């Protein structure tokens, strides 16, 4: 995969925030195994996301876990669910998504800059 060079102004358009998962549900209608997440972003409010993270995380693991997400993507319909943000992660050697997190707890809604 090649990377395209962007400007600082391009990066400034991406709004990455911290939020806490407050609800986790199975997503049986997703094409690939996924969860439906409800995430509290503090002053930004509550947003929903579909995440293909079932291999490494149980619903119990995810509840009250703080995650990073891009919150200014246009909402996207996935099966019967509207995903309002993109939770960030990285693929490990086995092809499973590992969530990106802060090393210590931060306030929900804090922006990554």
N, C-alpha and C positions, 0 to 999 in steps of 0.2 A: 504494500500500500504506500503510495507516495503522499507526501504532505504538501499542501499548498501554503505558501507563505501568506500571512495576513498582516494587517497593520494593527497598531495599538487601538485605533478607532474601531476596527472590526471586532477585536476582543471586547471592547467596551460595550458592544451591543448584546453580548451574552450575559444574562443575569443568573449567576450561580449563587444559590443560597443554601443555608443549613435549615433542616426541618426535622421534626420527630415523628416517626410513624406511630399513629394512634389507632389504626385499625388495619387488619390484614385479612383478606378473604381469598379463598381458592378462586381460580378463574377457569372453569371447565370449558368455556367456549373459545378460549385462546387456541391458536394453531399449535403453538409450542407451550410446554408447561410454564405457567406464570402465576403470579399473585396479583390481586388488586390491592393497592396500598392507598391509605388515606393518611396524608401528611400535614402536620401543623407547622406552618411557616410564620408563626407569630403574627406581627402586624399585617403581613400579606394575606393572612387567612389560611383556610384549609384547601388543599389541592389533592387531586387523585392521580394515580399513576399505575400503569401496568408494568410489571417487572419480571423478566425471565431469570429469576434467582432461586428457583426451587431446589436446585442441586446442592447448594451449600448452606441454605438458610431454611429453618422451619418457621412457621407462623409465630411460634412462641419466641424464637430468636429475634424476630424482626420487631415485635411489639415493643414500643418505647425506645427503639434504636434510632439514633440520630444519623441522618444521611445528608448527602449533598445532591442537589438537583438543579437543572436548568429550568427556571420558572417562567421564562418568557417565550417559550415555543408556542406556536399556534396549537390549540387543542386538536387531538387526533382520535378519530373513532377506531377502536380496536374491538372487533366483534360487536357485542352489545354494550360496550363500556367506553366512556369518553376519558382519554388520558390527557391530563392538563399540564403535566411537567415530565421531565426526563430525569430519572434517578441515575446518578453516575457510578460507573464501576469500570473495572478492567478485567479482561479475560485472563485466566491463569493458564498454565500449561495443558490442563485437561479441557479447556474450552468453556469453563464455568465462570460466571461473573462474580467478582469479588467487589463488594461495595467500597466506595471511597468515603472515608470518615475523618473527622478531626481527631487529633491525638488526645484532646481533652474536650469536655462539654463546652459548647458555646450557646449563646442565646438563639432561639429559633428565629429565622428570618435574617440573621446576619449574612452579609454579602461577602463573597470571596472576591478579592481584588488583586 
